[in-house]
């Protein structure tokens, strides 16, 4: 498995969700976007469909110690991304 820089990942997988194995971060203790801190890592899987990536991630996570999921494109300004599931209390 080849280690790629964030620039190489964005170039090879434009506008895709990418599962990065053993990500090396600029400063892992600082809060913020993983994409802005990611220096390099191993591309385990890439897809335009985030759900497909999440499904396939189950199979490849055992190959590495840590993973990060990033999107290599730009989000539309008015788009909402659901990160948490709605909970009824």
Backbone bond lengths (Angstrom), bond angles and torsions (degrees), N, CA, C in turn:
res aa  C-N    CA-C-N  psi(-1)  N-CA   C-N-CA  omega(-1)  CA-C   N-CA-C  phi
1 X - - - 1.460 - - 1.524 109.20 -
2 X 1.302 115.12 132.05 1.456 121.88 -175.40 1.527 111.09 -91.98
3 X 1.326 115.55 137.30 1.466 121.16 175.70 1.526 107.89 -87.69
4 X 1.340 115.93 126.74 1.463 121.68 -179.52 1.520 110.15 -117.27
5 X 1.333 116.20 150.19 1.466 120.69 173.68 1.524 108.45 -78.48
6 X 1.319 117.08 165.35 1.463 120.90 179.49 1.533 110.84 -60.95
7 X 1.322 117.60 -36.84 1.470 120.49 178.34 1.529 111.31 -64.79
8 X 1.329 117.07 -40.89 1.460 120.74 177.77 1.529 111.05 -65.77
9 X 1.335 116.39 -39.71 1.467 120.96 178.75 1.525 110.03 -62.77
10 X 1.329 117.16 -46.53 1.470 120.82 179.96 1.525 111.40 -63.43
11 X 1.327 117.39 -35.79 1.463 121.89 -179.75 1.533 111.63 -71.33
12 X 1.323 116.70 -42.94 1.463 120.89 -177.05 1.529 113.68 -79.72
13 X 1.344 116.70 -25.02 1.468 121.21 -176.75 1.531 110.04 -129.82
14 X 1.333 118.21 64.91 1.468 120.12 -177.48 1.531 112.11 -68.07
15 X 1.324 115.80 139.41 1.470 123.07 176.10 1.532 112.58 52.49
16 X 1.328 115.49 44.57 1.460 120.58 179.63 1.525 110.75 -133.03
17 X 1.329 114.62 157.80 1.456 121.60 170.60 1.521 106.52 -84.19
18 X 1.328 116.88 131.00 1.459 121.17 -175.76 1.525 109.06 -127.68
19 X 1.326 115.72 130.36 1.457 121.60 174.15 1.519 107.14 -94.56
20 X 1.326 116.34 116.72 1.463 122.47 -175.96 1.522 108.55 -106.65
21 X 1.326 115.97 126.21 1.457 121.35 178.59 1.514 111.34 -93.63
22 X 1.327 115.84 145.14 1.466 123.01 -178.93 1.529 111.70 45.83
23 X 1.338 116.92 55.60 1.467 119.68 -177.82 1.525 111.67 -66.29
24 X 1.319 115.44 136.11 1.467 120.73 174.59 1.525 107.02 -101.29
25 X 1.336 115.46 118.86 1.459 120.98 -177.13 1.517 110.85 -102.71
26 X 1.337 115.57 150.06 1.457 122.34 178.21 1.525 110.16 -60.18
27 X 1.321 117.46 -51.89 1.460 122.90 177.22 1.523 108.22 -146.35
28 X 1.334 117.65 93.46 1.461 120.46 -174.83 1.524 114.36 -65.86
29 X 1.318 118.45 -14.30 1.465 121.65 -178.74 1.521 112.99 -85.83
30 X 1.324 117.89 -10.28 1.456 122.09 -179.08 1.521 109.79 -90.83
31 X 1.325 116.20 134.33 1.459 120.60 177.38 1.522 109.96 -71.19
32 X 1.310 115.83 152.45 1.460 119.98 177.19 1.510 111.24 138.91
33 X 1.303 115.54 -173.83 1.454 122.59 -177.39 1.526 111.70 -66.42
34 X 1.323 115.86 135.25 1.460 120.45 176.98 1.523 110.04 -65.01
35 X 1.326 117.10 -36.36 1.464 120.78 -178.09 1.523 110.98 -60.32
36 X 1.324 117.33 -39.74 1.465 120.00 -178.61 1.526 112.11 -72.65
37 X 1.338 118.10 -18.60 1.462 121.54 -178.98 1.523 113.23 -104.75
38 X 1.333 117.46 -12.81 1.457 121.38 -175.61 1.525 110.85 -70.95
39 X 1.313 116.19 126.38 1.462 121.50 177.13 1.527 111.02 -97.48
40 X 1.339 115.83 -47.81 1.466 120.84 -178.08 1.518 110.13 -163.21
41 X 1.323 115.13 165.55 1.457 121.10 178.16 1.521 110.44 178.78
42 X 1.324 115.36 -179.02 1.456 122.42 -179.21 1.526 108.62 -101.79
43 X 1.318 117.33 123.92 1.463 120.39 177.67 1.529 108.03 -76.04
44 X 1.327 115.06 116.13 1.458 120.86 -179.94 1.521 111.65 -93.20
45 X 1.327 115.94 -34.98 1.462 120.64 -178.35 1.521 108.62 -163.65
46 X 1.325 116.56 147.44 1.466 121.50 177.00 1.516 109.06 -140.41
47 X 1.331 115.74 142.42 1.459 120.91 -179.52 1.519 109.80 -159.01
48 X 1.325 116.36 152.85 1.465 120.34 173.28 1.523 110.49 -78.57
49 X 1.328 116.86 -15.64 1.460 123.15 -178.86 1.528 109.99 -104.52
50 X 1.322 116.74 115.28 1.465 121.35 -177.53 1.530 111.79 -63.98
51 X 1.310 117.23 -36.22 1.473 120.15 179.98 1.523 111.30 -66.07
52 X 1.316 116.32 -39.47 1.465 120.01 177.58 1.523 109.94 -62.85
53 X 1.330 116.32 -42.58 1.457 120.77 178.90 1.526 110.41 -61.19
54 X 1.324 117.28 -44.04 1.462 121.18 179.97 1.529 110.90 -62.94
55 X 1.319 116.67 -38.68 1.461 120.83 179.24 1.529 110.71 -66.63
56 X 1.317 117.17 -45.97 1.467 121.87 -178.93 1.531 112.03 -70.65
57 X 1.323 117.27 -24.70 1.468 121.42 -177.70 1.518 111.75 -61.51
58 X 1.313 117.31 -29.89 1.466 120.89 179.62 1.525 111.46 -57.89
59 X 1.325 116.81 -36.03 1.459 121.48 -176.22 1.521 113.71 -78.29
60 X 1.315 118.16 -30.24 1.469 120.48 -173.20 1.529 114.07 -100.79
61 X 1.316 118.08 -12.21 1.464 119.83 -176.72 1.525 113.00 -63.72
62 X 1.311 118.34 -24.97 1.463 120.52 -179.39 1.529 112.28 -72.43
63 X 1.329 117.40 -14.31 1.464 121.58 -178.04 1.528 113.37 -81.31
64 X 1.326 117.73 -15.61 1.464 122.05 -176.49 1.526 109.85 -134.47
65 X 1.333 116.40 165.12 1.466 119.48 -178.83 1.529 112.95 -85.68
66 X 1.345 117.82 -29.85 1.474 121.75 -179.51 1.522 108.85 -140.52
67 X 1.332 115.54 155.05 1.462 120.15 176.11 1.523 110.10 -138.28
68 X 1.318 114.96 158.21 1.465 121.98 173.73 1.520 106.95 -140.84
69 X 1.315 115.97 140.65 1.458 121.77 177.32 1.525 107.58 -107.76
70 X 1.335 116.81 123.29 1.465 120.66 -178.67 1.527 109.75 -127.95
71 X 1.330 115.89 158.74 1.460 122.20 172.29 1.516 106.88 -113.90
72 X 1.325 117.09 128.25 1.461 120.76 -172.91 1.519 114.16 -89.15
73 X 1.320 117.76 -5.16 1.460 120.98 -179.93 1.513 111.93 -101.30
74 X 1.320 115.03 -167.63 1.459 122.36 177.24 1.523 108.34 -105.91
75 X 1.319 116.55 134.93 1.454 120.73 176.38 1.526 109.19 -80.75
76 X 1.334 117.11 141.51 1.467 119.09 173.17 1.524 109.42 -60.51
77 X 1.324 117.40 146.70 1.464 121.55 -174.69 1.520 113.19 -59.92
78 X 1.306 118.99 -35.44 1.458 121.52 -173.91 1.522 112.90 -100.88
79 X 1.298 118.01 13.15 1.460 120.83 -178.05 1.523 110.80 -88.21
80 X 1.310 115.72 138.60 1.463 121.04 175.75 1.523 108.71 -102.06
81 X 1.299 114.55 140.66 1.455 119.87 178.39 1.516 107.50 -119.85
82 X 1.307 116.46 119.98 1.463 120.28 -179.51 1.511 110.99 -80.11
83 X 1.307 116.09 113.25 1.455 120.18 177.91 1.520 111.54 -101.41
84 X 1.306 115.91 -27.51 1.452 120.44 -178.67 1.519 109.53 -117.16
85 X 1.280 115.42 147.02 1.452 120.28 178.17 1.519 109.25 -84.36
86 X 1.313 117.11 139.98 1.460 121.57 179.65 1.525 109.31 -67.71
87 X 1.308 115.51 134.08 1.457 121.16 -178.74 1.515 108.46 -117.97
88 X 1.312 116.66 127.54 1.465 121.37 175.57 1.519 109.05 -92.48
89 X 1.314 116.70 125.00 1.469 121.01 179.39 1.496 111.42 -102.51
